Amino acid sequence: MTKRLKIKDPEASYGKHYTYRDYLQFTFDEMVEIIKGKIFRMSPGPSARHQEISGNLFFQIKKGLNKKSCKIFSAPFDVILPVKDKDYMDSDRVVQPDIVVICDPEKIKERGCFGAPDWIIEILSPNTTKKDLQDKFDLYEESGVGEYWIAEPRNQTVEVFVLEQGSYKRIRTYVKEDEVASHTLSGLTIFLDKVFE
């Protein structure tokens, strides 16, 4: 029986509340995210399967962006989410989603996205499940991310949530045989058999 190695968060000052300003000074050996002031270590490099799914999603969305003003980015790509009445340097929400779609060019800077993307997709891995299903779900909802997809490689499913009046409404869970219409990009349909092939 093999032992699963527990991933620890990087060393940080006890009780300290971290911001994007701190993030820019970090010298950790690994990539980290800040969720509501707490540091979270990214899981080890994504598996080959994770990368395949990410690439397949990226390819279909990129093709669908033809003649649209939106841009698509994949991790690692910093997203600095807004906090009411605070400057972005003081934001305590810095994440690296697997895929982001941004339709407001003003939010795209050299260092990443400053503001809520229109659409975020996270691909679950064993070490990020709680973070993606709970911590990031709440964070994206509070920050005003319009559409959130959670792709689950093992079951080959995608769960879709759309922001309505400040709260996520669950649309449904789609399976490999389904086609999924984007709520952000009208006319774009994702074929899940190609995503999970």
Secondary structure, 3 states (H helix, E strand, C coil): CCCCCCCCCCCCCCCCCCCHHHHCCCCCCCCEEEECCEEEECCCCCCHHHHHHHHHHHHHHHHHCCCCCCEEEECCCCEECCCCCCCHHHCCEEECCCEEEECCHHHEECCEEECCCCEEEEECCCCCHHHHHHHHHHHHHHHCCCEEEEEECCCCEEEEEEEECCEEEEEEEEECCCEEECCCCCCCEEEHHHHCC
